[in-house]
Amino acid sequence: MLRDIYTMFLTYHHILPDEVGRQNPWVLFKMLDGLNEDTEDYDNEHLRMFYGEEV
């Protein structure tokens, strides 16, 4: 039920694609909340490739 509400909200406001809107809200917002933090996870070469930076 909550996932459906987030899906409708995000799709209606064209903030995120429908596929992302169907993800687990806790995981999605945890990921978005952590974008500004420098963590050791950022040193992972796979994540750096995902964000388009040189490895």
ChimeraX commands (.cxc) that place a marker at each C-alpha (Angstrom):
marker #1 position 0.00,0.00,0.00 radius 0.5
marker #1 position 2.70,2.52,0.96 radius 0.5
marker #1 position 4.75,1.51,-2.08 radius 0.5
marker #1 position 1.73,2.26,-4.30 radius 0.5
marker #1 position 1.36,5.70,-2.74 radius 0.5
marker #1 position 5.03,6.52,-3.36 radius 0.5
marker #1 position 4.70,5.22,-6.92 radius 0.5
marker #1 position 1.72,7.49,-7.62 radius 0.5
marker #1 position 3.38,10.50,-5.96 radius 0.5
marker #1 position 6.70,10.17,-7.77 radius 0.5
marker #1 position 5.14,9.35,-11.13 radius 0.5
marker #1 position 2.63,12.21,-10.87 radius 0.5
marker #1 position 5.35,14.77,-10.17 radius 0.5
marker #1 position 7.69,13.28,-12.81 radius 0.5
marker #1 position 10.44,13.12,-10.20 radius 0.5
marker #1 position 11.46,9.53,-10.84 radius 0.5
marker #1 position 10.62,6.94,-13.49 radius 0.5
marker #1 position 7.85,4.49,-12.73 radius 0.5
marker #1 position 10.34,1.63,-12.29 radius 0.5
marker #1 position 12.24,3.49,-9.57 radius 0.5
marker #1 position 9.00,4.58,-7.93 radius 0.5
marker #1 position 8.10,0.92,-7.38 radius 0.5
marker #1 position 11.25,0.21,-5.36 radius 0.5
marker #1 position 11.25,-0.26,-1.61 radius 0.5
marker #1 position 10.77,3.32,-0.31 radius 0.5
marker #1 position 13.17,2.85,2.62 radius 0.5
marker #1 position 15.99,1.71,0.33 radius 0.5
marker #1 position 15.26,4.43,-2.21 radius 0.5
marker #1 position 15.26,7.31,0.28 radius 0.5
marker #1 position 18.27,5.87,2.13 radius 0.5
marker #1 position 20.15,5.93,-1.18 radius 0.5
marker #1 position 19.02,9.47,-2.03 radius 0.5
marker #1 position 19.78,10.72,1.49 radius 0.5
marker #1 position 23.32,9.35,1.35 radius 0.5
marker #1 position 24.30,11.00,-1.94 radius 0.5
marker #1 position 25.92,13.98,-0.22 radius 0.5
marker #1 position 27.93,11.92,2.23 radius 0.5
marker #1 position 31.50,10.83,1.61 radius 0.5
marker #1 position 31.74,7.22,2.68 radius 0.5
marker #1 position 34.18,4.44,2.11 radius 0.5
marker #1 position 31.58,2.86,-0.17 radius 0.5
marker #1 position 32.35,5.60,-2.67 radius 0.5
marker #1 position 35.83,4.12,-3.07 radius 0.5
marker #1 position 34.26,1.01,-4.57 radius 0.5
marker #1 position 35.30,1.03,-8.25 radius 0.5
marker #1 position 31.94,-0.34,-9.37 radius 0.5
marker #1 position 30.10,2.56,-7.74 radius 0.5
marker #1 position 32.50,5.05,-9.26 radius 0.5
marker #1 position 31.90,3.55,-12.70 radius 0.5
marker #1 position 28.14,3.76,-12.07 radius 0.5
marker #1 position 28.42,7.49,-11.35 radius 0.5
marker #1 position 30.58,7.99,-14.46 radius 0.5
marker #1 position 33.91,8.76,-12.83 radius 0.5
marker #1 position 37.34,7.49,-13.77 radius 0.5
marker #1 position 38.47,4.40,-11.91 radius 0.5
marker link #1:1,2 radius 0.2
marker link #1:2,3 radius 0.2
marker link #1:3,4 radius 0.2
marker link #1:4,5 radius 0.2
marker link #1:5,6 radius 0.2
marker link #1:6,7 radius 0.2
marker link #1:7,8 radius 0.2
marker link #1:8,9 radius 0.2
marker link #1:9,10 radius 0.2
marker link #1:10,11 radius 0.2
marker link #1:11,12 radius 0.2
marker link #1:12,13 radius 0.2
marker link #1:13,14 radius 0.2
marker link #1:14,15 radius 0.2
marker link #1:15,16 radius 0.2
marker link #1:16,17 radius 0.2
marker link #1:17,18 radius 0.2
marker link #1:18,19 radius 0.2
marker link #1:19,20 radius 0.2
marker link #1:20,21 radius 0.2
marker link #1:21,22 radius 0.2
marker link #1:22,23 radius 0.2
marker link #1:23,24 radius 0.2
marker link #1:24,25 radius 0.2
marker link #1:25,26 radius 0.2
marker link #1:26,27 radius 0.2
marker link #1:27,28 radius 0.2
marker link #1:28,29 radius 0.2
marker link #1:29,30 radius 0.2
marker link #1:30,31 radius 0.2
marker link #1:31,32 radius 0.2
marker link #1:32,33 radius 0.2
marker link #1:33,34 radius 0.2
marker link #1:34,35 radius 0.2
marker link #1:35,36 radius 0.2
marker link #1:36,37 radius 0.2
marker link #1:37,38 radius 0.2
marker link #1:38,39 radius 0.2
marker link #1:39,40 radius 0.2
marker link #1:40,41 radius 0.2
marker link #1:41,42 radius 0.2
marker link #1:42,43 radius 0.2
marker link #1:43,44 radius 0.2
marker link #1:44,45 radius 0.2
marker link #1:45,46 radius 0.2
marker link #1:46,47 radius 0.2
marker link #1:47,48 radius 0.2
marker link #1:48,49 radius 0.2
marker link #1:49,50 radius 0.2
marker link #1:50,51 radius 0.2
marker link #1:51,52 radius 0.2
marker link #1:52,53 radius 0.2
marker link #1:53,54 radius 0.2
marker link #1:54,55 radius 0.2
view
